[in-house]
Amino acid sequence: MAHSTIMRVIVVEDHDDLRVAFTKKLIREGVKAVGVSCGEELDELMSEGPAHLIVLDVNLPGESGFDVARRLRAANPNINIIMLSARTSEVDRILGYESGADFYLCKPVSPAELSAAVRAVKRRLQAKITASSDLFLNVLGMKLTSEDGVVGLNRMDVALLNALAMAPGYRLPYWRLYEVTERSANEQAKSQLELQVFRLRKKLAEIGIADDFIKSMRSEGYQLTQLIHLE
């Protein structure tokens, strides 16, 4: 599908067979899906890269799905959460939504039903992007297109824009941007990154993109203020 959003999904389910079935079904449908068994493993995985959607079982070992959802929502307000639970009472369903779930699916949930819910989230995400963006990043072609033209990018610029576009809230901390631009976290890293962003803003100005497209978050990192399609 042209100009579609690249969607990364993490399935948090401690039942091994269910986790494998869910992730296999999503992968077959073209979603970048990976499974983990608990909140701790989720944190480790998300430290390596962001996700657009978390499929979250409630009855996990250690931290419950309700607690995981609360802190995910607090840290990443734009993240999408589908909660799965055998707890079917109205009280539990309300608690799920109040904890941060976008969908609350009562078990047993088939891979087909979960896949339908994921597609609904993806449609909503793509509609949001389409409504607010006319920018297209061609990762392999290393170029960004706007209604005013096309600009060529180098490898590190593509890595930076691609990572920000994939991130929850379209924002990343400095340490993560050091990683995606292949920098060591030393005294020079921040100034090198700032210089890269300065030069990138100049390039993007050639096709009518304002400087605040890449917004500096004081002492934190950078954020995109306009969404981009990934090609």
Buried (B, 14 or more C-beta within 10 A) or exposed (E): EEEBBBBBBBBBBBBEEBBBBBBEBBEEEEBBBBBBBBBBBBBEBBEEBBBBBBBBBBBBEEBBBBBBBBBBBEEBEEBBBBBBBEBEEEEBBEBBBEBBBBBBBBBEBEBEEBBEBBBBBBEEBBEEBEEEBEBBBBBEEEBBBBEEEEBEBEEBBBBBBBBBBBBBBBBBEBEBBBBBBEBEEEEEBBEBBEEBBEEBBEBBEEBEBEEEBBBEEEEEBBBBEBBBBBB
